[in-house]
Amino acid sequence: MNPLVSEIARLKSKNNAVILAHTYQPGEVQDVADFVGDSYGLSVEATNVTSDTIIFCGVRFMAETAAILNPAKKVVLVEPDAGCPMADMITVAGLAALKKKHPSHLVLCYVNSTAEVKALSDICVTSSNAVAIARQLPSNQEIIFVPDKYLGDFVAEKTGRTLILWNGFCPTHACITSGMVTQAHEEHPEALVLIHPEAPRESRRFADQVLSTGGMCSFVKNSERDEFIIATEIGILHTLRKQNPAKNFYPVSDTITCPNMRKGSLASIRNALEGKGGEIIKVPPETAAGAERALRKMLEMSEEKSYSDKAGILGTSGDMLKSLMEDKKKEREL
């Protein structure tokens, strides 16, 4: 056994810590984590943490989300410079100006965003629940979707709604071309193509399924097929192969990597547990309150009701929507 693995286990127990990791993290990081999941799964898991300390292996906006949902706990981002280019593509000033121009619109905010942007939004969404949440809104309710134009386009495509889209995107997923998808399918004609909704529409249209990373894991587990082409960040291949050893997985391209997710390592986890590395994430109370409101609305409106039940969220979706519309009316009157 790698001595770092043993040391991490010892320090985790000593500090009453839990390790959360995204599916795009390197395999060695996933293997020592207590929970591995996509942005939605991590958001939900963060509401269930009982440990004193959360060691977060992912990027900054994810650690911020954990801190917002766990204000009494210590949240440590193991790689302080692991950011998200998409999150940096939208500013508070830019969103405020867009809201002022369209005061009757609700803002659906992808969780791949800063805490400050979440606080200015109405409902957070992830790639796994964005379509379901949009479908729950009244058909005449106008929507601003930030910051990912490709996920927003996917929501519009699936719901038939017209959305105002921010011009943001994930550089990693934007690199997935239709040529990559068709070539991979030619090389593996029996394989199903699974693609992430952050990819451009011209690439998504060649896929068999458009799924979040968590959705991909669930789909593969329940599928009778045994060959899959995976069009998302290659870190998920470790997860899929570990969960489905008898099935075969092929990356749409070995170049589909997120430099920020690649920064995670056993050494950085050890250092964070020792207090010699990482960064304790703190979100200002006023910002945290607004961001938590949007995150809680997401959890309540999720199509996976069991997640909301586990999170201890009260009230029905109908009650929440009524309250949301009343808040929006008051906001316009100010």
C-alpha positions in Angstrom: 0.0 0.0 0.0 1.2 3.5 -0.8 2.4 5.0 2.5 0.5 8.2 1.7 -2.8 6.3 1.7 -2.1 5.0 5.2 -1.1 8.4 6.4 -4.3 10.0 4.9 -6.4 7.4 6.7 -4.7 8.1 10.0 -5.0 11.9 9.6 -8.6 11.7 8.5 -9.5 9.7 11.6 -7.5 12.1 13.9 -9.2 15.2 12.4 -12.7 13.7 12.2 -12.6 14.5 8.5 -14.4 13.3 5.4 -13.0 13.5 1.9 -15.3 14.5 -1.0 -14.0 14.1 -4.6 -15.3 14.9 -8.0 -15.4 12.2 -10.7 -12.9 14.2 -12.8 -10.2 13.9 -10.1 -7.2 11.6 -10.7 -7.9 7.9 -9.8 -5.6 7.9 -6.8 -7.7 10.7 -5.3 -11.0 9.0 -6.0 -9.7 5.8 -4.3 -9.1 7.5 -1.0 -12.3 9.6 -1.0 -15.3 8.8 1.2 -17.7 10.0 -1.6 -17.1 10.5 -5.3 -19.7 12.2 -7.4 -20.7 14.9 -9.8 -21.6 18.5 -8.8 -25.1 17.5 -7.9 -24.1 14.5 -5.9 -21.4 16.4 -4.1 -24.0 19.2 -3.3 -26.3 16.6 -1.8 -23.6 14.8 0.1 -22.4 18.0 1.6 -25.8 18.4 3.3 -25.3 15.0 5.0 -21.8 15.4 6.4 -21.4 14.8 10.1 -17.7 15.1 10.3 -16.0 18.2 11.6 -13.9 18.8 8.5 -14.6 18.4 4.8 -11.5 17.9 2.6 -12.6 18.9 -0.8 -11.0 17.5 -3.9 -12.3 19.5 -6.8 -12.4 23.1 -7.9 -13.2 26.3 -5.9 -16.9 26.7 -6.7 -17.5 23.1 -5.4 -15.7 23.8 -2.1 -17.7 27.1 -1.8 -20.9 25.1 -2.2 -19.9 22.7 0.6 -19.0 25.6 2.8 -22.3 27.4 2.1 -24.3 24.3 3.0 -22.1 23.6 6.1 -21.4 26.9 7.8 -20.4 25.3 11.1 -17.9 23.0 9.5 -14.3 23.5 8.3 -14.1 23.1 4.5 -10.6 22.8 3.0 -10.0 23.0 -0.7 -6.9 20.8 -1.2 -5.6 22.7 -4.3 -6.3 26.5 -3.7 -5.4 27.4 -7.3 -7.9 24.9 -8.8 -10.4 27.3 -10.3 -13.1 27.0 -13.0 -12.7 29.0 -16.2 -16.4 28.9 -16.8 -17.2 30.3 -13.4 -14.8 33.2 -14.1 -16.7 34.0 -17.3 -19.5 35.7 -15.5 -19.4 38.6 -13.1 -21.8 40.0 -10.5 -21.9 43.3 -12.4 -22.6 41.5 -15.7 -25.5 39.4 -14.2 -26.9 42.4 -12.3 -27.0 44.4 -15.6 -28.8 41.5 -17.4 -31.3 41.2 -14.6 -32.0 44.9 -14.7 -32.7 44.6 -18.5 -35.0 41.7 -17.9 -36.6 42.2 -14.5 -39.4 39.6 -14.9 -37.0 36.8 -15.7 -35.9 34.1 -13.3 -32.2 33.4 -13.1 -31.3 29.7 -13.4 -27.6 29.5 -12.3 -25.4 26.5 -13.1 -23.5 25.5 -10.0 -20.3 26.0 -11.9 -20.3 29.6 -10.7 -19.0 31.7 -7.9 -20.9 32.1 -4.6 -21.5 35.8 -5.4 -23.2 34.9 -8.7 -25.3 32.2 -7.0 -26.4 34.8 -4.4 -27.7 37.0 -7.2 -29.6 34.1 -8.8 -33.0 32.5 -8.1 -32.4 28.8 -8.5 -29.2 26.8 -8.9 -29.1 23.8 -11.2 -26.6 21.2 -12.2 -26.2 19.3 -15.5 -28.2 16.4 -13.9 -31.3 18.4 -12.9 -31.4 21.6 -15.1 -33.9 20.2 -17.5 -36.2 18.8 -14.8 -36.1 22.1 -12.9 -36.8 24.2 -15.9 -39.8 22.0 -16.7 -41.3 22.7 -13.2 -41.4 26.4 -13.8 -44.6 27.9 -15.2 -44.7 27.8 -19.0 -45.0 31.6 -19.3 -42.1 32.2 -16.9 -39.2 33.8 -18.8 -35.7 32.5 -17.9 -32.1 33.8 -17.9 -29.6 30.9 -17.8 -26.0 31.5 -16.7 -23.2 30.9 -17.2 -23.0 27.9 -19.6 -24.5 28.6 -23.0 -24.2 25.0 -24.1 -26.0 23.5 -21.0 -28.5 26.3 -21.4 -29.0 25.4 -25.1 -29.5 21.8 -24.0 -32.2 22.9 -21.6 -33.9 25.0 -24.3 -33.7 22.1 -26.7 -35.3 19.6 -24.3 -38.0 21.9 -23.0 -38.8 23.9 -26.0 -38.4 27.1 -24.0 -36.6 30.3 -25.1 -33.9 31.2 -22.7 -31.6 34.2 -22.5 -28.1 32.6 -22.4 -24.9 34.0 -21.0 -21.9 33.6 -23.3 -20.0 31.2 -21.0 -18.7 27.7 -21.6 -16.4 24.9 -20.2 -13.2 25.0 -22.3 -12.7 21.3 -21.8 -16.2 20.3 -23.1 -16.2 22.9 -25.8 -13.3 21.1 -27.3 -15.4 18.0 -28.0 -16.1 18.2 -31.8 -18.5 16.3 -33.9 -15.5 14.9 -35.7 -14.1 13.4 -32.5 -17.5 11.7 -31.8 -18.0 10.3 -35.3 -14.4 9.0 -35.5 -14.6 7.3 -32.1 -17.8 5.7 -33.2 -16.2 4.5 -36.4 -13.4 2.9 -34.4 -15.9 1.3 -31.9 -19.1 0.8 -33.9 -20.7 -1.4 -31.2 -20.3 1.2 -28.5 -22.9 3.6 -27.2 -21.8 7.3 -27.2 -22.4 9.1 -23.9 -21.8 12.9 -24.0 -22.0 15.7 -21.4 -24.5 18.5 -22.0 -21.7 21.1 -21.6 -20.6 20.0 -25.1 -21.8 22.0 -28.2 -25.1 20.9 -29.8 -23.3 19.9 -33.1 -21.4 17.3 -31.0 -24.3 16.3 -28.8 -26.4 15.3 -31.8 -24.1 12.4 -32.7 -24.4 10.9 -29.2 -26.8 8.2 -28.1 -27.3 9.7 -24.6 -26.6 13.2 -23.2 -25.9 12.8 -19.5 -24.2 14.4 -16.5 -21.3 12.5 -15.1 -23.5 11.1 -12.4 -26.0 10.2 -15.1 -23.4 8.4 -17.1 -22.4 6.3 -14.1 -26.1 5.3 -13.4 -26.8 4.7 -17.1 -23.8 2.4 -17.6 -24.5 0.5 -14.4 -28.1 -0.3 -15.5 -27.3 -0.9 -19.2 -27.1 -4.3 -20.8 -24.6 -3.0 -23.3 -20.9 -3.5 -22.5 -19.1 -0.9 -24.7 -19.3 2.9 -24.3 -17.6 5.9 -25.8 -17.3 8.6 -23.1 -17.4 12.2 -24.2 -16.5 14.1 -21.1 -13.4 14.7 -18.9 -11.4 11.5 -18.9 -11.2 11.3 -15.1 -14.6 9.6 -15.1 -13.1 6.6 -16.9 -11.5 5.5 -13.6 -14.9 5.7 -11.9 -16.7 3.8 -14.7 -14.0 1.1 -14.9 -13.9 0.6 -11.2 -17.7 0.3 -10.9 -18.1 -1.8 -14.1 -15.0 -4.0 -14.5 -16.6 -6.3 -17.1 -17.5 -3.4 -19.4 -15.3 -1.5 -21.9 -14.9 2.3 -22.1 -13.2 4.5 -24.7 -12.6 8.2 -24.3 -13.8 10.3 -27.2 -10.3 11.7 -27.1 -7.4 11.5 -24.7 -7.1 15.2 -24.9 -10.4 16.0 -23.1 -8.9 16.9 -19.7 -9.5 19.7 -17.2 -6.1 21.1 -16.0 -7.6 22.3 -12.7 -9.1 18.8 -11.9 -5.8 17.2 -12.8 -4.1 19.2 -9.9 -5.5 16.9 -7.2 -3.0 14.4 -5.6 -2.5 12.2 -2.6 0.2 14.6 -1.4 -2.1 17.6 -1.5 -4.7 15.7 0.5 -2.1 14.7 3.1 -0.9 18.3 3.3 -4.5 19.6 3.7 -5.1 17.2 6.5 -1.9 18.2 8.2 -2.8 21.9 8.0 0.3 22.5 5.8 -1.6 23.0 2.5 -4.9 23.6 1.0 -7.2 26.6 1.8 -10.0 26.9 4.3 -12.9 28.2 2.3 -15.0 31.0 3.9 -17.9 32.7 2.2 -19.1 36.1 3.6 -22.4 35.6 5.6 -24.5 37.8 3.3 -23.2 36.1 0.2 -23.6 32.7 1.7 -27.3 33.4 2.7 -28.2 34.3 -0.9 -26.3 31.5 -2.4 -27.7 28.9 0.0 -31.3 30.1 -0.8 -30.6 29.3 -4.5 -29.0 26.0 -3.7 -31.8 24.9 -1.4 -34.3 25.7 -4.1 -32.3 23.4 -6.4 -32.4 20.6 -3.9 -36.1 20.9 -3.3 -36.9 21.0 -7.0 -34.7 18.1 -8.0 -36.5 15.3 -9.7 -34.8 12.9 -7.2 -37.1 13.6 -4.3 -35.1 11.3 -2.0 -32.2 13.7 -2.1 -34.4 16.5 -0.8 -35.7 14.2 1.9 -32.2 13.3 3.0 -31.2 16.9 3.1 -34.0 17.6 5.5 -35.7 20.2 3.2 -39.3 20.9 4.1 -42.3 22.0 2.0 -43.6 21.0 -1.4 -42.3 22.1 -4.7 -45.6 23.9 -5.2 -45.1 25.9 -2.0 -41.6 26.7 -3.0 -42.6 28.0 -6.4 -45.3 30.2 -5.0 -42.8 31.7 -2.6 -40.3 32.2 -5.4 -42.8 34.0 -7.5 -43.7 36.3 -4.6 -40.1 37.1 -4.0 -39.6 37.9 -7.6 -42.6 40.3 -7.6 -41.2 42.1 -4.5 -37.8 42.3 -6.2 -39.3 44.1 -9.2 -41.2 46.5 -6.9 -38.0 47.6 -5.2 
